[in-house]
């Protein structure tokens, strides 16, 4: 396992160091990830797996402190180790109060790393502020700031109403490190002098406090409040208890939601940037996740697609600079990271080089293509760049550290299919997975959603001035649009995409916008089978007439399977210009040159009613089982009530409840998980489900003549082989492609066929279509005898060709009790010499193990655990690359990359050097943005 | 005259009388008084069942509606395999799924002729296993009877160097009535499963063991520790010493006629007869269909065969071939009736008429 791509699942905290120019994200599962310049990534995991609540970088250090929800503090450091930096946990600490004190006494609510780098101020729920020394986490008891000490000189009538307040915010004075501003939740704010251990200023706020922010020169600060207001306070030596300068409810006058965080940034031109989170009118916009930016007369409320976890502003941190001059705003929302360029007019978003939201629509499938030719790569990038014109040109503002990993050896593409009918093309060559191009298949079809309904077409005088940002959109207009299978030919640029409602689209790369009609063909996979009724969804309606497509992959033909069941397998042969597709009913072959259906084959077993009816019947059975379990619960409740009888005092009720619990437990014990042991039979459901399709030029009929062939494997352990006659190139347009069934193999063990492969005379897998034509592969050996490898969920079997007699087998399930989930031929190169490489099978089992099995002798080479076996979606999402790497989803939004190869390894390798610290920096720098306690 | 002569006669449904009288009546009607014959009848499910005592005679008569179809066979030609539950339906499936059916099929349920047994299970490796364990092999051959059992997780107590220890184990949780596992009598609910085809299950999850068993379902060998240890095989050397245990080797309910004990049976011995994948060449229809077709049509023609040539042919078969085949004829006749619902024995109401010695349907 090498690196995680995508957006962290359930982020919970954000931190930023303007000193290191690194950003840190904590998650609810206790992971902490650091990001800097593209390629600079670090990851750490708290042993406790608890939610990370706050992250604070220690000023001018390569260190950070995290606070977890179990109230423990952790100190992490970036240390250099054999040339590369590593993130390590150094210390952990839990604040302990005096014996007998309530847990709230030490519950940490605010953390301030002092610019002296040696002290950490910890505000707690009790109102006390503890001081600990770094890095030892030793509590300096004599320096504790108790709430009693603070309240001493507060006016009597004010403090009477506000006892026992928790510390909401701690802020160090930007110019004077001996002064810290303490904000209590009920509204009291005091300026504390660390030298003399006393309060110097009192600010008597009347509203519940959310957060504080110092202005750059230290003459004023801003407080923001629960009622959606913010207040400016002056700090001067002559008035120890000043009145607020200004109190504003930006989205008043109606009740507003809290403003949970605020920035007040000065600029050269005098107009400040006021940036605050929340504050929307409660009734009409209370559900929006917004951050407002106000700069003079410009005001925009950025409306995020998911809850805002936290945000920070990147501004000039040079202590000598007079103004903040903010350049960018970085917002961590629950489902994506959004960066807004504050320097360019219109405040456009910045295209992030990493942390891409893979799941902006749920990922339904993925496909990996290794070693993309440069030409195709450039064409995809140019198509993608036309889509990205609305992004800012600003270079990525978070640029700490330097990437020292070698350049990726080749260009790899990862294609993900999504529920909303889009295919996204990701650059998967290196550590940063970033979006190159997005393809939508929606235009071909008529859907309910009007593509012109744009959320951004709000009028000028609209209030509040909301603007939608971000790409996360989990709501699919029509689940039938979902992409199920993708096949890209990297040499020809042909792309086949198949979806949930039996649609198969063949596309071609076009560098220009174009308007054309998509040809439409129907494939009736049931043929003349009678008496079947499809109860599933209907096919998608197609758009009549020519459709305008933007530059990129443009569909030119649509094959619609009937019944419109999910396409379960897809194969494209760009040299023969054929596309094969399969569903749970059968499979078909389509000639996309002549736009003609070559043949269809129904694989359905006559008794398989389930496959026919479509997904609906399964829903029914789920309903039924739910109903049954409810009934059971009700029954046992009734019986316990009966037993209770008429007299119902409390103890009896309790007894009855206990009895009920016991009964329920017993029932669970009486009906333990059990598994039926039954041989597979021809009558099982979904035996006709086509699992795999494969094109091969091999010896199907006799050993003297080879011919193109199409192979299909089903869930019931049947392999069909069709002999194809593809006319030579000069007559390709006129003569039809012909197909004839040549073989049908029924595996006796009837396990689903997951892979079919033909090995040539040298026992090398046949090359991909056009691979030989592009001189990228030796032409296959057509002299020696070919072999057929059939991989079922239970066995690997090698047969001779053309006679199909069993030659060799590996009974994986019988030996180990695991079943094959994914299989792919991988080429393993030696890391020592360039001239040695071998082909093996990379296999993922249902237990999440990865095994390497040698070819052609089917010997198990190595096995190691990779994915947890409970992680069904992880196992289902796994894709192998051609060179022994792989990806799987560790959460809906993150791919984990792993490598089985010693030669091809993509992992972050980067250095973070300590920027030089000048001595006068020490005095006046609050290099750290304090993250805020979550409201 | 066997297989060729059909007679119709009536009996009092409510007072059928004794079997002996019926037997004599049959012999009389068919003028075969000097022969030993076996009388059978087709029950409502189309199964061929014997009539050889008062009880089953009464049952046969009472189940007739309205016609009781009685089959008479020479005693020495009787193929007992045709008797029993689901005989016909099972045979029918076997014909559909297996090509070399004749080689594999052996008659079953035969009390007096052990060599005709078709094993459905065996205890093997008795000499190398501890007495408390039992290694059972379930033969599925062509038979389409479900294996029919369920397994579950549980805990088992093991003797370890540190004393007794609780360890997770896999147990048989349920038997499907009429399934192969139940019919062997060698497996029972709560037996602990120790091995599947020689691979230990210790450390494997329920799902893994399930997959292993299914992967081996064509030739499943499971080693169990029976929950009921009283029926274990006691080796002769220890026999004298054991007092509380039964010396009756496969005692009581375990000594069902379908099971027998094989010693020194190595799991790999029968590897060769397992799974042969079926390869169908060319665009042919699957081969079993024509086969079934020819079979059905020929046997149908036998029923309808009023032509002399057919009858002659049948007589030839009867005269020249062994008894097994003539029974096969009866069997085929029945199965052919079963294959087409219109010809089912259950609905002949008025569809059958007597035409001398031949019934036309």
Contacts between the chains, C-beta under 8 A, distances in Angstrom:
chain1	res1	chain2	res2	distance
A	672	B	152	4.8
A	672	B	153	6.6
A	672	B	154	7.7
A	672	B	173	6.8
A	673	B	152	6.3
A	673	B	153	6.4
A	673	B	206	6.6
A	674	B	150	4.3
A	674	B	151	6.4
A	674	B	152	4.2
A	674	B	173	4.3
A	674	B	174	6.4
A	675	B	150	6.3
A	675	B	151	5.5
A	675	B	152	7.4
A	675	B	206	5.8
A	675	B	207	7.0
A	675	B	209	7.9
A	675	B	210	4.1
A	676	B	149	8.0
A	676	B	150	5.3
A	676	B	210	7.9
A	677	B	147	5.4
A	677	B	148	7.9
A	677	B	149	5.3
A	677	B	150	6.7
A	677	B	151	6.2
A	677	B	181	7.8
A	677	B	210	6.6
A	677	B	213	4.7
A	677	B	214	6.7
A	677	B	217	7.4
A	678	B	146	5.7
A	678	B	147	5.5
A	678	B	148	7.3
A	678	B	214	7.1
A	678	B	217	7.2
A	679	B	140	6.4
A	679	B	146	7.7
A	679	B	147	6.0
A	679	B	214	6.7
A	679	B	217	3.5
A	679	B	218	6.8
A	680	B	214	6.8
A	680	B	217	7.3
A	681	B	144	7.5
A	682	B	97	7.5
A	740	B	283	5.9
A	741	B	282	7.3
A	741	B	283	4.3
A	742	B	281	7.4
A	742	B	282	6.5
A	742	B	283	7.4
A	743	B	279	6.4
A	743	B	280	6.8
A	743	B	281	6.2
A	743	B	282	7.7
A	744	B	279	7.4
A	744	B	280	4.2
A	744	B	286	7.4
A	745	B	277	5.8
A	745	B	278	7.1
A	745	B	279	5.1
A	745	B	280	7.6
A	746	B	277	6.2
A	746	B	278	4.3
A	746	B	279	7.9
A	746	B	280	7.7
A	747	B	275	7.9
A	747	B	277	5.2
A	748	B	218	6.5
A	748	B	274	7.6
A	748	B	275	3.3
A	748	B	276	6.4
A	748	B	277	5.2
A	748	B	278	7.3
A	749	B	215	6.5
A	749	B	217	7.8
A	749	B	218	6.9
A	749	B	275	6.1
A	751	B	215	7.3
A	794	B	211	7.6
A	794	B	214	8.0
A	794	B	215	4.6
A	795	B	215	7.7
A	797	B	277	7.8
A	804	B	279	4.7
A	805	B	279	7.9
A	806	B	277	6.5
A	811	B	215	6.7
A	813	B	211	5.1
A	813	B	212	6.2
A	813	B	214	7.7
A	813	B	215	3.7
A	814	B	196	7.9
A	814	B	197	6.1
A	814	B	199	7.4
A	814	B	212	6.0
A	814	B	215	4.4
A	814	B	216	5.2
A	815	B	199	6.3
A	816	B	199	7.9
A	816	B	208	7.5
A	816	B	212	7.8
A	817	B	199	7.8
A	817	B	201	7.9
A	817	B	204	5.1
A	817	B	205	7.7
A	817	B	207	7.8
A	817	B	208	3.0
A	817	B	209	6.1
A	817	B	211	5.2
A	817	B	212	4.3
A	818	B	208	6.5
A	818	B	211	7.0
A	819	B	211	5.6
A	846	B	207	7.8
A	846	B	211	7.8
A	847	B	208	7.2
